[in-house]
Every structure is written in structure tokens, then in C-alpha cells.
Amino acid sequence: QVQLVESGGGLVQAGGSLRLSCVASGFTFSSYTMNWYRQAPGKEREFVAGISSTAGSTNYADSVKGRFTISRDNAKKTVYLQMKSLKPEDTAVYYCKARWGLINREYWGQGTQVTVSS
């Protein structure tokens, strides 16, 4: 059974930090590119950050560059999102997504709420 379970969300003041985790099971984690997305109330889901299967490359949305860092531990089947200098506009439900482009397969987690107060 495929599962992606996010954790680490919560309520934090502006300028604070949080680290999100996403633990995978039921598929070959090390073969998949991992991404973080977020969806704020009333808005479409948007890309936040991505990391290649071997962690050799990362990319970020312009809105989070320099503040967020994505990383992964293939031995632990976990992807992380370290978030610093949080802003109220970072408030959203954060989702992790696993994607293997070669076989056009992807999986989503259920999300974790991040709320940044001003």
C-alpha cells in the first residue's frame, strides 16, 4: 500500500521556522523525484520545491528561494522541507508528491497545515 505521510506543520509566528517531513512507504522511494506543493484557502495548489531521486538537483519557486530548503534521506524514505523566515503568505496546506516520470506515476500525501501569524 502506497503512503506518503506529512508531518511537522503547525502554528508559528512570522519570522519563525518549521521543518516538514514526508515519510514514504509502499514504493521504491529512491526512484522518485520528490516535490512539495502548497495550497492556500481559495487558491490553486502551487509548486514549492523539488528534489531529484539522488538529491543531485533541487529547484524552488521564486517565492521561497533563499528561505526554504528541500532535502531527502533515501535510507529513511523521507523528504524534508526546512522553512525559515516564514511569512503570513506561506500559510497553506503543504503536500508532498512523489513522481517517477519514466513510468508516468505519481503519488500524493494528505497534507499538513502550516499557519503563519503576523
N, CA and C of each residue as an Amber inpcrd file, in Angstrom:
protein
   354
   0.8440000  -1.1990000   0.0000000   0.0000000   0.0000000   0.0000000
   0.8760000   1.2460000   0.0000000   0.6640000   2.1060000  -0.9850000
   1.4500000   3.3240000  -1.0970000   0.9600000   4.3460000  -0.0750000
   1.8990000   4.9370000   0.6340000   1.5680000   6.0040000   1.5670000
   2.6260000   7.0760000   1.5560000   2.1720000   8.3040000   1.6490000
   3.0270000   9.4620000   1.8990000   2.3930000  10.1800000   3.0840000
   3.1350000  10.2920000   4.1630000   2.5870000  10.8720000   5.3810000
   3.4100000  12.0860000   5.7760000   2.7780000  13.2480000   5.6740000
   3.4390000  14.5020000   6.0500000   3.2450000  14.7800000   7.5330000
   4.2050000  15.4820000   8.1010000   4.1140000  15.9230000   9.4930000
   4.9840000  17.1540000   9.6770000   4.8300000  17.7980000  10.8340000
   5.6730000  18.9370000  11.1580000   5.0040000  20.2850000  11.0100000
   3.7950000  20.2870000  10.4760000   3.0870000  21.5490000  10.3470000
   2.6400000  22.0780000  11.6970000   2.1400000  23.3050000  11.6910000
   1.6630000  23.9050000  12.9270000   1.5000000  25.3880000  12.7940000
   1.3620000  26.0300000  13.9450000   1.1930000  27.4790000  14.0080000
   2.5140000  28.1040000  14.4400000   2.9630000  29.0970000  13.7000000
   4.2290000  29.7570000  14.0020000   4.0870000  31.2470000  13.7110000
   4.8350000  32.0540000  14.4300000   4.8170000  33.4950000  14.1810000
   5.6670000  33.8350000  12.9650000   5.3330000  34.9450000  12.3460000
   6.1210000  35.4200000  11.2180000   7.5850000  35.5440000  11.6300000
   8.4670000  35.1110000  10.7480000   9.8890000  35.1040000  11.0370000
  10.3910000  33.8030000  11.6260000   9.4630000  32.9360000  11.9990000
   9.8280000  31.6690000  12.6090000  10.1760000  30.6030000  11.5900000
  10.4130000  29.4000000  12.1170000  10.8340000  28.2740000  11.2770000
  10.0130000  27.0340000  11.5840000   9.9150000  26.1860000  10.5820000
   9.3130000  24.8660000  10.7320000  10.0530000  23.9060000   9.8070000
  10.0600000  22.6380000  10.1900000  10.5800000  21.6170000   9.2980000
   9.4950000  20.5730000   9.0610000   9.1310000  20.4310000   7.8170000
   8.1520000  19.4220000   7.4290000   8.8690000  18.1400000   7.0280000
   8.2270000  17.0240000   7.3030000   8.7340000  15.7170000   6.9030000
   7.6530000  14.9740000   6.1330000   8.0720000  14.1360000   5.2350000
   7.1440000  13.2840000   4.4830000   7.7760000  11.9030000   4.3920000
   7.1400000  10.9430000   5.0370000   7.6490000   9.5770000   5.0670000
   6.8960000   8.7300000   4.0560000   7.6450000   8.0200000   3.2360000
   7.0560000   7.2170000   2.1680000   7.1030000   5.7350000   2.4960000
   6.1480000   5.0160000   1.9450000   6.1430000   3.5630000   2.0540000
   5.3540000   2.9830000   0.8890000   5.6580000   1.7370000   0.5570000
   4.8980000   1.0320000  -0.4650000   5.3600000   1.2290000  -1.8860000
   6.4690000   1.9350000  -2.0980000   7.0360000   2.0840000  -3.4370000
   8.5260000   2.3440000  -3.3040000   9.2180000   2.2940000  -4.4260000
  10.6740000   2.4410000  -4.4290000  11.0270000   3.9250000  -4.3580000
  11.1140000   4.4100000  -3.1440000  11.3020000   5.8410000  -2.8920000
  12.4910000   6.4160000  -3.6620000  13.5810000   5.6960000  -3.7030000
  14.8120000   6.2240000  -4.2990000  14.7230000   6.4130000  -5.8070000
  13.6680000   5.9230000  -6.4230000  13.4900000   6.0920000  -7.8730000
  12.6680000   7.3280000  -8.2160000  12.1050000   7.9560000  -7.2220000
  11.1420000   9.0240000  -7.4470000  11.7050000  10.3950000  -7.1370000
  11.4080000  11.3500000  -8.0170000  11.5820000  12.7510000  -7.6910000
  10.5440000  13.1120000  -6.6290000  10.9520000  13.9150000  -5.6690000
  10.0410000  14.3230000  -4.6120000   9.8160000  15.8330000  -4.6780000
   8.5910000  16.2120000  -4.4520000   8.2210000  17.6290000  -4.5160000
   7.3460000  18.0160000  -3.3310000   7.4150000  19.2840000  -2.9880000
   6.4740000  19.8740000  -2.0440000   5.6120000  20.8720000  -2.8110000
   4.3260000  20.8110000  -2.5410000   3.3540000  21.7560000  -3.0700000
   2.6090000  22.3660000  -1.8780000   1.9030000  23.4280000  -2.1500000
   1.0560000  24.0010000  -1.1020000  -0.2100000  24.5760000  -1.7180000
  -1.2340000  24.6390000  -0.8940000  -2.4980000  25.2050000  -1.3360000
  -3.0810000  26.0650000  -0.2280000  -3.1930000  27.3420000  -0.5200000
  -3.7770000  28.2830000   0.4180000  -5.2860000  28.3440000   0.1920000
  -6.0450000  28.7730000   1.1820000  -7.5030000  28.8530000   1.0250000
  -7.8990000  29.6960000  -0.1810000  -8.7500000  29.1480000  -1.0100000
  -9.2370000  29.8850000  -2.1610000  -8.2680000  29.9810000  -3.3270000
  -7.1290000  29.3040000  -3.2130000  -6.1240000  29.3720000  -4.2810000
  -5.8280000  27.9850000  -4.8260000  -5.2230000  27.9540000  -5.9940000
  -4.8330000  26.6920000  -6.5860000  -3.5700000  26.1520000  -5.9130000
  -3.4130000  24.8570000  -5.9930000  -2.2090000  24.2300000  -5.4600000
  -1.0180000  24.6940000  -6.2970000   0.0830000  25.0170000  -5.6180000
   1.2550000  25.5150000  -6.3250000   2.5090000  24.7720000  -5.9100000
   3.4410000  24.7040000  -6.8350000   4.7300000  24.0640000  -6.5950000
   5.5490000  24.9130000  -5.6250000   6.2250000  24.2330000  -4.7040000
   7.0980000  24.9210000  -3.7490000   8.5670000  24.5610000  -3.9760000
   8.8530000  23.2600000  -4.0070000  10.2430000  22.8210000  -4.1230000
  10.2780000  21.3880000  -4.6310000  11.3790000  21.0440000  -5.2850000
  11.5450000  19.6860000  -5.7870000  12.9770000  19.2290000  -5.6360000
  13.1590000  17.9080000  -5.5590000  14.4860000  17.3280000  -5.4250000
  14.5280000  16.0450000  -6.2370000  15.6290000  15.8560000  -6.9450000
  15.7630000  14.6750000  -7.7940000  15.9160000  13.4090000  -6.9470000
  15.8240000  12.2790000  -7.6150000  15.8370000  10.9990000  -6.8970000
  17.1240000  10.7720000  -6.1150000  18.2410000  11.2730000  -6.6540000
  19.5310000  11.0940000  -5.9780000  19.9360000  12.3130000  -5.1670000
  19.0520000  13.2930000  -5.0850000  19.3260000  14.5610000  -4.3900000
  20.4010000  15.3710000  -5.0920000  20.6410000  15.0590000  -6.3610000
  21.6680000  15.7860000  -7.0850000  21.2400000  17.1670000  -7.5400000
  19.9400000  17.3870000  -7.6030000  19.4650000  18.7090000  -8.0090000
  18.1950000  19.0680000  -7.2630000  18.0450000  20.3540000  -7.0390000
  16.8590000  20.8890000  -6.3810000  16.3640000  22.0960000  -7.1560000
  15.1090000  22.4120000  -6.9970000  14.5870000  23.6460000  -7.5630000
  13.4750000  24.1730000  -6.6700000  13.2510000  25.4750000  -6.7660000
  12.3450000  26.1550000  -5.8520000  11.4760000  27.1740000  -6.5870000
  10.3060000  27.3960000  -6.0470000   9.5030000  28.5180000  -6.5040000
  10.2090000  29.8100000  -6.1010000  10.0470000  30.8300000  -6.9190000
  10.7140000  32.1090000  -6.6250000  10.3090000  32.6420000  -5.2550000
   9.0730000  32.3800000  -4.8650000   8.5530000  32.9440000  -3.6240000
   9.2240000  32.3790000  -2.3760000   9.9120000  31.2420000  -2.5080000
  10.5200000  30.6190000  -1.3270000  12.0400000  30.5080000  -1.4380000
  12.6070000  30.8800000  -2.5490000  14.0580000  30.7850000  -2.7190000
  14.7850000  31.5580000  -1.6300000  15.7980000  30.9090000  -1.0840000
  16.5760000  31.5460000  -0.0320000  15.9850000  31.3830000   1.3570000
  14.7400000  30.9100000   1.4430000  14.1010000  30.7180000   2.7520000
  13.8080000  29.2380000   3.0310000  13.5040000  28.4880000   2.0070000
  13.1530000  27.0730000   2.1600000  14.2620000  26.2020000   1.5860000
  14.4460000  25.0350000   2.1930000  15.4220000  24.0660000   1.7040000
  14.7990000  22.6790000   1.6910000  14.8470000  22.0410000   0.5440000
  14.3470000  20.6730000   0.4240000  15.5240000  19.7130000   0.4890000
  15.3210000  18.5920000   1.1600000  16.3470000  17.5630000   1.2470000
  15.6550000  16.2080000   1.3600000  16.4390000  15.1500000   1.2090000
  15.8610000  13.8160000   1.3170000  16.8800000  12.8580000   1.9030000
  16.3570000  11.8120000   2.4940000  17.1700000  10.7190000   3.0250000
  16.5770000   9.4420000   2.4620000  17.2170000   8.8970000   1.4520000
  16.6450000   7.7190000   0.7910000  16.6550000   6.4940000   1.7020000
  17.5980000   6.4320000   2.6160000  17.6320000   5.3020000   3.5560000
  16.4140000   5.3280000   4.4880000  15.9640000   6.5230000   4.8190000
  14.7980000   6.6680000   5.6960000  13.5040000   6.8770000   4.9120000
  13.6190000   6.9200000   3.5730000  12.4490000   7.1280000   2.7160000
  11.6780000   8.3740000   3.1460000  12.4340000   9.4240000   3.3510000
  11.8470000  10.6540000   3.8680000  12.3540000  11.8590000   3.0930000
  11.4590000  12.7870000   2.8330000  11.8210000  14.0750000   2.2510000
  11.4540000  15.1610000   3.2550000  12.2780000  16.1930000   3.3060000
  12.1000000  17.2630000   4.2780000  11.9330000  18.6050000   3.5700000
  11.2920000  19.5080000   4.2580000  11.2330000  20.8900000   3.8030000
  11.5220000  21.7690000   5.0130000  12.7130000  22.3370000   5.0440000
  13.0800000  23.2690000   6.1010000  12.6180000  24.6600000   5.6730000
  11.8060000  25.2750000   6.5010000  11.2420000  26.5810000   6.1700000
  11.6910000  27.6050000   7.2080000  12.3000000  28.6750000   6.7430000
  12.7860000  29.7320000   7.6370000  12.1840000  31.0590000   7.1980000
  12.2890000  32.0340000   8.0710000  11.7760000  33.3840000   7.7800000
  10.3590000  33.3140000   7.2220000   9.5310000  32.5590000   7.9000000
   8.1690000  32.3470000   7.4110000   7.3650000  33.6400000   7.4110000
   6.4860000  33.7290000   6.4240000   5.6370000  34.8970000   6.2400000
   4.1700000  34.4700000   6.3060000   3.2830000  35.3830000   6.6250000
   1.8530000  35.0170000   6.6380000   1.3900000  34.4250000   5.3030000
   1.9690000  34.8800000   4.2240000   1.5670000  34.3560000   2.9180000
   2.0540000  32.9280000   2.6550000   2.8500000  32.3870000   3.5670000
   3.2340000  30.9700000   3.4740000   2.1680000  30.0650000   4.0690000
   1.1530000  30.6420000   4.6740000   0.0740000  29.8530000   5.2640000
  -0.6280000  29.0440000   4.1850000  -0.6920000  27.7190000   4.4050000
  -1.2810000  26.8220000   3.4140000  -1.2410000  25.4000000   3.9590000
  -1.9110000  24.5160000   3.2440000  -1.7050000  23.0890000   3.4670000
  -0.5670000  22.6620000   2.5490000   0.4140000  22.0010000   3.1310000
   1.5930000  21.5780000   2.3840000   1.4970000  20.0750000   2.0960000
   1.7290000  19.7470000   0.8340000   1.6200000  18.3720000   0.3620000
   2.9540000  17.9050000  -0.2120000   3.2840000  16.6490000  -0.0130000
   4.4140000  16.0880000  -0.7400000   3.8840000  15.2120000  -1.8720000
   4.6750000  15.1740000  -2.9280000   4.3230000  14.3950000  -4.0960000
   5.5370000  13.6190000  -4.5640000   5.3220000  12.3630000  -4.8760000
   6.3580000  11.5200000  -5.4590000   6.0380000  11.3270000  -6.9300000
   7.0540000  11.4740000  -7.7690000   6.8190000  11.3040000  -9.2030000
   7.9720000  10.5490000  -9.8430000   7.6040000   9.5640000 -10.6670000
   8.5910000   8.8490000 -11.4800000   8.1750000   9.0620000 -12.9220000
   8.8260000   9.9940000 -13.5810000   8.4390000  10.3920000 -14.9270000
   8.5560000   9.2760000 -15.9380000   9.5310000   8.3830000 -15.7310000
   9.7800000   7.3220000 -16.7000000   8.5500000   6.4370000 -16.9010000
   7.8020000   6.2150000 -15.8290000   6.6110000   5.3760000 -15.9210000
   5.3350000   6.1940000 -15.6840000   5.5040000   7.5120000 -15.6630000
   4.3610000   8.4270000 -15.5200000   3.4970000   8.0560000 -14.3240000
   4.1450000   7.9220000 -13.1830000   3.4270000   7.5640000 -11.9690000
   3.7030000   8.6050000 -10.8940000   2.6710000   8.9510000 -10.1560000
   2.8510000   9.8890000  -9.0640000   1.8940000   9.5800000  -7.9250000
   2.3330000   9.9740000  -6.7310000   1.5500000   9.7740000  -5.5190000
   1.5530000  11.0630000  -4.7010000   0.4610000  11.2910000  -3.9920000
   0.3230000  12.4840000  -3.1500000   0.0680000  12.0820000  -1.7000000
   0.5600000  12.9160000  -0.8050000   0.2140000  12.7780000   0.5950000
  -1.0710000  13.5180000   0.9060000  -1.4800000  13.4490000   2.1720000
  -2.7410000  14.0630000   2.5950000  -2.5670000  15.5160000   3.0250000
  -1.3540000  15.9280000   3.2560000  -1.1120000  17.3270000   3.5840000
  -0.9480000  17.5940000   5.0670000  -0.2510000  18.6820000   5.3550000
  -0.0940000  19.1580000   6.7170000  -0.2660000  20.6740000   6.7240000
  -0.9990000  21.1730000   7.7040000  -1.3400000  22.5920000   7.7410000
  -0.1980000  23.3940000   8.3410000   0.1540000  24.4620000   7.6530000
   1.1110000  25.4420000   8.1690000   0.3990000  26.7830000   8.2530000
   0.4030000  27.3730000   9.4340000  -0.2270000  28.6650000   9.6440000
   0.7970000  29.6210000  10.2280000   0.9960000  30.7450000   9.5490000
   1.9630000  31.7500000   9.9900000   1.1890000  32.9910000  10.3990000
   1.3130000  33.3580000  11.6560000   0.5970000  34.5250000  12.1650000
   1.4760000  35.7730000  12.0680000   0.8220000  36.9040000  11.8660000
   1.5720000  38.1580000  11.7140000   1.7660000  38.8510000  13.0380000
